[in-house]
Amino acid sequence: MTGRHTTEAYLDGFERILADAAATGRRLTRDEIESRRALGAQAAEAGHGWRPLVRAHLAAGRGNWPGQADPDSVLFVIEQAVDAFADGYERAQRLVVRKEEAARREFIDDLLQGRGDPGRLAARSERFGLRLSRAHAVAVAAGPDKYDETDPVPRQVEGALFARFENRRILFTTKDGRMVCIAPGDQDDVLTHFAKHAYAATGGSQVAIGRPRPGTIGIGHSYEEALNALDVARRMGLDDPLLRAADLLVFPVLARDRQALVDLVHSTLGPLEQARGGARPLLDTLTAYFDTGCVAAATARRLSLSVRALTYRLERVHTLTGHDPADPAQRYILQTAAIGARLLEWPTRPLHSTDASP
């Protein structure tokens, strides 16, 4: 027989077993049961559906029913044969599922980490629903808990995603406890829908979306951008539920030269540590002042201060640093240094003496 086996091929010996066991009233032997299990495993590995196989067994039993045999004996033999066949089928199917999941996980890890041969990745991508000739963007959701794909929350988000975008070429997974969605770069609606449902399902997760990037390596870059955006948000205290890496490019640029950033923070804001209470109150004042667009009244309300008390703090900053927050020409240096301090988590995390300027 050429090509794919028909279901009848997996009934080999069933007619003989049925006739012999029914004639004597005996049960199936261990070897007969093992032969049914083996055929069940072969059927699963060949990709046959379960229902046609059951129908084939029942049809074979009806067509080869022993005329004078006890009906209960015949039915018991059929039940034994089908049960053994099902056992082999289910074992093989579980093994196939585990192998498929392992292959899928390996593909996802290679894709997000930007490793592996691009040609092989592209060839494997079709199997998992992606077409890597297009540009793709990656969204990452960081919730209050860590998840894997079997947890209820990711399954809920995945269900909502594919219920709306069933025919789109997208990929949903979890990695390092976070939920990840990969979609074509021109389908931002998929990623925002993912962000909306991830936020709702987790009770307030933060989702970052990397920029669309072409090719197999591009997905890894977009994923890294999304992770970096989440890290920047944590360091900067940004609580927006949706972050876009394209809107936060200034922060990686600042952090790229760590030595220069450390020098800037140390030389510009280091003198604030001489203030009573340390640098934190004055640094928080500067941060709030810049975040409110340098509007004194709004800053005072945010910090629960009087405008007079705020003015005193800003004057202390000027005195200690030599830079006036109210002067547009000097404000830029202070604001850049304040951003750098948040990226470096200073003064909570002290600047390393080997990093600081002499």
C-alpha positions in Angstrom: 0.0 0.0 0.0 1.4 3.4 -0.9 0.6 6.8 0.6 -1.1 7.2 3.9 -2.5 4.1 5.5 -6.3 3.8 5.7 -8.0 3.1 9.0 -8.4 -0.6 8.0 -4.6 -1.0 8.3 -4.9 -0.5 12.0 -7.4 -3.4 12.5 -4.8 -6.0 11.5 -5.7 -9.3 13.3 -8.8 -7.9 14.9 -11.2 -10.2 13.0 -9.1 -13.3 14.0 -8.9 -12.2 17.6 -12.7 -11.6 17.7 -13.5 -15.0 16.1 -11.2 -17.0 18.3 -12.0 -15.3 21.6 -15.7 -15.4 20.9 -15.7 -19.1 20.1 -14.0 -20.0 23.3 -15.4 -17.3 25.6 -11.9 -16.3 26.6 -10.5 -12.9 27.2 -7.7 -11.3 25.2 -4.1 -12.5 25.9 -1.4 -10.1 27.0 0.2 -10.4 23.5 -3.1 -9.5 21.8 -3.6 -6.5 24.1 0.0 -5.3 23.3 -0.7 -5.7 19.6 -3.7 -3.5 19.9 -1.8 -0.9 21.8 1.0 -0.9 19.2 -1.5 -0.4 16.4 -3.2 2.5 18.3 0.2 4.2 18.7 0.9 3.8 15.0 -2.5 5.3 14.1 -1.8 8.4 16.4 1.7 8.9 14.9 0.2 8.7 11.4 -2.2 11.5 12.4 -5.5 9.6 12.1 -8.5 11.0 14.0 -10.0 9.1 16.8 -13.6 8.9 15.7 -13.0 7.2 12.3 -10.9 4.6 14.1 -13.6 3.8 16.6 -16.2 3.6 13.8 -13.8 1.2 11.9 -13.6 -1.1 15.0 -17.3 -1.1 15.5 -18.0 -1.7 11.8 -15.5 -4.6 11.8 -17.1 -6.1 14.9 -20.6 -5.8 13.4 -19.4 -7.3 10.0 -17.6 -10.2 11.6 -20.0 -11.0 14.4 -19.7 -14.7 15.4 -23.2 -16.2 14.7 -23.6 -18.5 17.7 -21.4 -16.7 20.2 -22.6 -15.3 23.5 -23.3 -11.5 22.8 -21.8 -10.5 26.2 -18.6 -12.3 25.4 -18.3 -10.8 22.0 -19.0 -7.3 23.3 -16.4 -7.7 26.1 -13.7 -8.8 23.6 -14.5 -5.7 21.4 -14.4 -3.5 24.5 -11.0 -5.0 25.5 -9.6 -4.5 22.0 -10.8 -0.9 21.6 -9.6 0.0 25.2 -6.1 -1.3 24.5 -6.1 0.4 21.1 -7.1 3.7 22.8 -4.4 3.3 25.4 -1.7 3.0 22.8 -3.3 5.9 20.8 -3.4 8.3 23.8 0.1 7.5 24.9 1.5 8.2 21.5 -0.6 11.3 21.1 0.7 12.6 24.4 4.3 12.0 23.3 3.6 13.8 20.0 2.1 16.8 21.9 5.2 16.9 24.1 7.5 16.8 21.2 5.5 19.5 19.4 5.6 21.7 22.4 9.3 21.2 22.9 9.9 22.1 19.2 7.6 25.1 19.6 9.5 26.3 22.7 12.8 25.8 21.1 11.7 27.9 18.1 10.3 30.7 20.3 13.5 30.8 22.4 15.7 30.9 19.2 13.4 33.6 17.7 13.3 35.9 20.7 17.0 35.5 21.5 18.0 36.1 17.9 20.0 32.9 17.6 20.0 30.1 15.1 20.3 30.0 11.4 17.9 32.5 9.8 17.1 30.1 7.0 16.1 27.4 9.4 14.1 29.8 11.5 12.2 31.1 8.5 11.4 27.5 7.4 10.2 26.6 10.9 8.2 29.8 11.3 5.4 28.7 8.8 4.7 25.7 11.0 4.0 28.0 14.0 2.0 30.6 12.2 4.5 33.3 11.3 5.8 34.6 8.0 9.2 36.0 8.6 9.5 37.7 5.3 7.4 40.5 6.9 8.4 42.9 9.7 7.1 42.0 13.1 6.7 43.7 16.4 6.7 42.1 19.9 4.6 43.1 22.9 5.5 41.9 26.4 3.2 42.0 29.4 4.7 42.0 32.9 2.0 41.2 35.4 2.1 41.0 39.2 2.8 37.3 39.0 4.9 35.0 36.8 3.0 32.8 34.4 3.5 29.9 32.0 1.2 28.9 29.2 -0.8 26.5 31.3 -1.9 29.1 33.8 -5.5 30.4 33.7 -4.5 34.1 33.0 -2.4 33.5 29.9 -5.0 31.0 28.6 -7.7 33.7 29.1 -5.6 36.3 27.3 -4.8 33.9 24.5 -8.5 33.0 24.1 -9.5 36.7 23.8 -6.7 37.3 21.3 -7.5 34.4 18.9 -11.2 34.8 19.3 -10.9 38.2 17.5 -7.9 37.5 15.3 -8.3 33.8 14.5 -7.0 34.2 10.9 -4.1 36.5 11.6 -0.5 35.2 11.6 0.3 35.9 15.2 2.1 34.0 18.0 1.3 34.0 21.7 3.6 32.5 24.3 5.1 33.1 27.8 8.7 33.6 28.5 10.5 34.2 31.8 7.1 34.6 33.5 5.8 37.2 31.1 3.2 37.0 28.4 4.5 37.7 24.9 2.6 38.4 21.6 4.3 38.6 18.2 2.4 40.1 15.3 3.1 41.6 11.9 4.4 45.1 12.2 1.5 46.7 10.4 -1.1 45.1 12.7 -0.9 47.3 15.7 -4.5 46.5 16.6 -3.5 43.0 17.5 -0.8 44.2 20.0 -3.1 46.9 21.6 -5.9 44.2 21.9 -3.3 42.0 23.6 -2.3 44.8 25.9 -5.9 45.6 26.8 -6.8 42.0 27.8 -3.4 41.4 29.5 -4.1 44.5 31.7 -7.6 43.3 32.5 -6.8 39.7 33.2 -3.9 40.5 35.5 -5.5 43.4 37.3 -3.0 45.9 36.0 -0.1 44.6 34.1 2.2 46.9 32.2 2.7 46.1 28.5 5.5 47.4 26.3 5.6 47.2 22.5 8.9 47.1 20.6 9.3 48.7 17.2 8.5 46.7 14.1 11.7 45.1 12.8 12.2 43.0 9.6 13.6 39.5 9.3 14.3 36.7 11.8 16.8 38.8 13.8 14.3 41.7 13.9 11.9 39.9 16.2 14.6 39.4 18.8 15.5 43.1 18.6 11.8 44.1 19.0 11.5 41.8 22.0 14.6 43.3 23.6 13.3 46.8 23.0 10.0 45.8 24.8 11.9 44.4 27.8 14.1 47.5 28.0 11.0 49.7 27.9 9.6 47.8 30.9 12.9 48.2 32.7 13.0 51.9 32.0 9.4 52.3 33.2 10.4 50.6 36.5 13.4 52.8 37.0 11.7 56.0 35.9 8.5 55.3 37.9 6.4 55.3 34.7 3.0 53.8 35.5 1.4 54.0 32.0 -0.3 50.7 31.2 0.9 50.8 27.6 4.5 51.7 26.7 6.0 52.0 23.3 9.7 51.6 22.8 9.6 54.3 20.1 8.5 56.9 22.6 11.2 56.0 25.1 14.3 56.1 22.9 15.9 58.9 24.8 16.4 56.7 27.8 18.4 54.0 26.2 20.4 56.7 24.4 21.2 58.2 27.8 22.0 54.9 29.4 24.1 53.6 26.5 27.2 55.4 27.9 27.0 54.5 31.5 30.3 56.2 32.4 29.2 59.5 31.0 25.8 59.2 32.7 27.4 58.5 36.1 29.7 61.4 35.6 26.8 63.7 34.8 24.8 62.6 37.8 27.8 62.8 40.1 29.0 66.2 39.0 25.6 67.8 38.7 23.5 66.3 41.5 26.1 64.9 43.8 26.2 68.2 45.8 22.5 67.6 46.8 23.8 65.0 49.3 25.0 67.9 51.4 21.4 69.0 52.1 19.7 68.3 55.3 17.9 65.0 54.8 20.1 64.0 51.9 19.6 64.3 48.2 16.2 62.5 47.9 13.8 65.3 48.9 15.5 67.8 46.5 15.8 65.3 43.7 12.1 64.4 44.1 11.3 68.1 44.0 13.2 68.5 40.7 11.5 65.4 39.2 8.1 66.7 40.1 8.9 70.2 38.8 10.0 68.9 35.4 7.1 66.4 35.2 4.6 69.2 35.6 6.2 71.3 32.9 8.0 73.6 35.4 4.8 75.0 36.8 5.4 75.9 40.4 1.7 75.8 41.6 1.2 72.3 40.0 4.4 71.0 41.5 3.6 72.3 44.9 0.2 70.5 44.8 1.8 67.3 43.7 4.3 67.4 46.6 1.7 68.7 49.1 3.9 71.8 49.7 3.2 75.5 49.7 4.5 77.4 46.8 6.8 79.2 49.2 8.3 75.9 50.4 8.7 74.8 46.9 10.5 78.0 45.9 12.8 77.5 48.9 13.7 73.9 47.7 14.4 75.1 44.2 16.7 77.8 45.6 18.5 75.2 47.6 19.0 73.2 44.4 20.5 76.3 42.7 22.7 77.0 45.7 24.1 73.5 46.0 24.5 72.6 42.3 25.2 76.0 40.8 22.3 75.4 38.2 19.1 77.3 38.4 16.0 75.2 37.6 14.1 78.3 36.6 16.6 79.3 34.0 15.8 77.6 30.7 19.5 77.5 29.7 20.5 75.6 32.9 17.3 73.6 33.3 18.3 71.2 30.5 21.4 70.0 32.4 19.4 69.5 35.6 16.6 67.7 33.9 19.0 65.3 32.0 20.8 64.6 35.2 17.5 63.9 37.0 16.6 61.4 34.3 20.0 59.8 34.6 19.6 59.6 38.4 16.3 57.7 37.9 17.9 55.4 35.4 20.8 54.7 37.8 18.4 54.5 40.7 20.4 57.1 42.6 20.6 57.9 45.5 18.9 54.6 46.6 21.7 52.8 44.8 25.0 54.8 45.5 27.2 55.7 42.5 30.2 53.4 42.5 33.3 55.2 43.5 35.1 53.7 40.5 32.3 55.0 38.2 32.3 58.5 39.6 34.4 61.4 38.3 37.5 62.1 40.5 
